[in-house]
Amino acid sequence: MTICFRIGNQEHCFTIPVVLFPVSPWRPGPGPVNYPAFLHDATIVGSFHEALPKVADESVRKALQVGVNNAMQALKTRGGDYVAKISLEGTAGGPPTGGGAHGPGHE
């Protein structure tokens, strides 16, 4: 992202670093057969959700929240009946839930 400011008669431009999500290579996971990138997309949406409190301007933060809410609804709709539950609760670096090799009882 590049942002330029005009100061006097000069334009001063700054390159703003961006964080790319997810940070590991994408592989089709066990997601819905009709949506193999489900976990990939959910990782990105969850990451934006976690960034919300860091957005200083209220109007920008609210706009981003609307986008996250819309993306969550799209994930639910696109995932279909295969997705038993999807929630933004319990994020922010909390312990994993839901069983599996890294879930409760498998520390």
C-alpha positions as CSV (number, residue, x, y, z in Angstrom):
1,M,0.0,0.0,0.0
2,T,1.3,3.5,-0.8
3,I,0.0,6.6,0.8
4,C,1.0,10.1,-0.4
5,F,0.6,13.4,1.4
6,R,0.9,16.8,-0.2
7,I,3.0,19.1,2.0
8,G,3.4,22.5,0.4
9,N,4.2,21.9,-3.2
10,Q,5.7,18.5,-2.7
11,E,4.2,15.1,-2.6
12,H,5.7,12.8,0.0
13,C,4.9,9.1,-0.4
14,F,5.3,6.2,2.0
15,T,5.1,2.5,1.4
16,I,3.0,0.9,4.2
17,P,3.9,-2.7,4.9
18,V,1.0,-5.2,4.7
19,V,0.6,-8.5,6.5
20,L,-0.3,-11.4,4.2
21,F,-2.6,-14.1,5.6
22,P,-2.2,-16.9,6.1
23,V,1.5,-16.9,6.7
24,S,1.9,-20.6,5.7
25,P,1.5,-22.1,2.2
26,W,-2.2,-22.8,1.4
27,R,-3.2,-26.4,0.9
28,P,-6.7,-27.6,0.2
29,G,-7.9,-29.0,3.6
30,P,-10.7,-31.2,4.7
31,G,-13.1,-28.3,4.1
32,P,-16.4,-28.8,2.3
33,V,-16.1,-30.6,-1.0
34,N,-17.7,-27.7,-2.8
35,Y,-15.4,-25.2,-1.0
36,P,-11.8,-26.6,-0.5
37,A,-10.4,-23.2,0.4
38,F,-12.8,-22.9,3.4
39,L,-10.1,-23.1,6.1
40,H,-7.8,-20.7,4.1
41,D,-10.6,-18.1,3.8
42,A,-11.7,-18.6,7.5
43,T,-8.1,-17.9,8.6
44,I,-8.1,-14.6,6.8
45,V,-11.5,-13.5,8.1
46,G,-10.5,-14.4,11.6
47,S,-7.2,-12.5,11.3
48,F,-9.1,-9.4,10.2
49,H,-11.5,-9.8,13.2
50,E,-8.5,-9.9,15.5
51,A,-7.1,-6.7,14.0
52,L,-10.3,-4.8,14.6
53,P,-9.4,-3.4,18.1
54,K,-6.1,-2.1,16.6
55,V,-7.9,0.2,14.1
56,A,-7.7,3.6,15.7
57,D,-10.4,5.5,13.7
58,E,-13.9,4.5,14.7
59,S,-15.4,4.9,11.2
60,V,-12.7,2.8,9.7
61,R,-13.1,0.2,12.4
62,K,-16.9,0.1,11.9
63,A,-16.5,-0.3,8.2
64,L,-14.0,-3.2,8.7
65,Q,-16.4,-4.8,11.2
66,V,-19.2,-4.7,8.6
67,G,-16.8,-6.4,6.1
68,V,-15.9,-9.1,8.7
69,N,-19.6,-9.7,9.4
70,N,-20.4,-10.0,5.7
71,A,-17.5,-12.4,5.2
72,M,-18.6,-14.6,8.1
73,Q,-22.1,-14.8,6.6
74,A,-20.6,-15.7,3.3
75,L,-18.4,-18.4,4.9
76,K,-21.5,-19.9,6.6
77,T,-23.6,-19.8,3.4
78,R,-20.8,-21.1,1.1
79,G,-19.7,-23.8,3.6
80,G,-23.3,-25.2,3.6
81,D,-24.5,-28.0,5.9
82,Y,-20.9,-29.4,6.1
83,V,-20.0,-26.6,8.5
84,A,-21.5,-27.5,11.9
85,K,-20.3,-24.3,13.6
86,I,-18.2,-21.3,12.8
87,S,-17.7,-18.5,15.3
88,L,-15.3,-15.7,16.0
89,E,-15.6,-16.3,19.8
90,G,-12.6,-17.8,21.5
91,T,-10.0,-16.3,19.1
92,A,-7.3,-13.9,20.2
93,G,-4.7,-16.5,20.9
94,G,-6.9,-18.6,23.1
95,P,-6.4,-22.4,23.4
96,P,-7.6,-24.5,20.5
97,T,-11.0,-26.1,20.9
98,G,-12.9,-28.9,19.2
99,G,-10.7,-32.0,19.8
100,G,-8.3,-33.4,17.2
101,A,-4.6,-33.8,17.7
102,H,-4.2,-30.3,19.2
103,G,-7.5,-30.1,21.0
104,P,-8.5,-30.7,24.6
105,G,-6.8,-33.7,26.2
106,H,-4.0,-33.8,23.7
107,E,-1.6,-31.2,25.1
